[in-house]
Amino acid sequence: MTLAGRGVQQDASRAKSLFESAAREGNTQATYRLGVVLLEPGAPEAQLKAGFDWLLVAAHQGHALAQTALARALRAGEGVAVDEKLARVWFREAADLGNIAAQHELGNLEEAAGDLAQANQWLLTAAKSGYIPAQIAIAEQCQDTNAEPSCAAHWYAAAAKGGNAYAQYHMGLLCESGEGVPRDVNQARKWYAMAAEGDMLAARQRLRALGGG
């Protein structure tokens, strides 16, 4: 609460101190939070290194969020040299523990490495758990591979219902064209209107073209 300022005056320095005290007493959640706080953009190299080290401690304690953050730091070179191979190891650890963000990241890595079957498995696992970026990735993959049209519609709809403007826009396109769903211009207008509220310029343009805005 001290860091976010909920119920108390915001004090990042005080929050770091509290996190560090708890981390040194073995509190895994505090260890993770301390690592994240220290890995702030533009921080001195020594602070970034300390943040990475705390994340590493929490990751070894089996904290899936710390493992995911650690893997991202390894990919970005935050507090440590870039190491894609080790990043993949930690993403896998977190993915196996059910972290959906790690499953999505691992799916992207496997796809980049050319293992589409493994990539599909991880992306689908994250998508089925409701992770919107993975749902969109699967939908786009369905379109790229010319899969059954309803495949893309299914996953865009899932992400759209989760409030994602990009997916809402694509649902508008699908409803307008009748690709994978029954052609329904009124439904297309509704999806475009939702996406327009999310600042999708293309959705506003389609909505105006259909006489809906």
HELIX and SHEET records of a PDB file:
HELIX    1   1 ALA A   12  ARG A   24  1                                  13    
HELIX    2   2 THR A   28  LEU A   38  1                                  11    
HELIX    3   3 GLU A   45  HIS A   60  1                                  16    
HELIX    4   4 ALA A   64  ALA A   76  1                                  13    
HELIX    5   5 GLU A   84  ASP A   96  1                                  13    
HELIX    6   6 ILE A  100  ALA A  112  1                                  13    
HELIX    7   7 LEU A  116  LYS A  128  1                                  13    
HELIX    8   8 ILE A  132  ASP A  144  1                                  13    
HELIX    9   9 PRO A  149  LYS A  161  1                                  13    
HELIX   10  10 ALA A  165  SER A  177  1                                  13    
HELIX   11  11 VAL A  185  GLU A  197  1                                  13    
HELIX   12  12 LEU A  201  ALA A  209  1                                   9    
END                                                                             
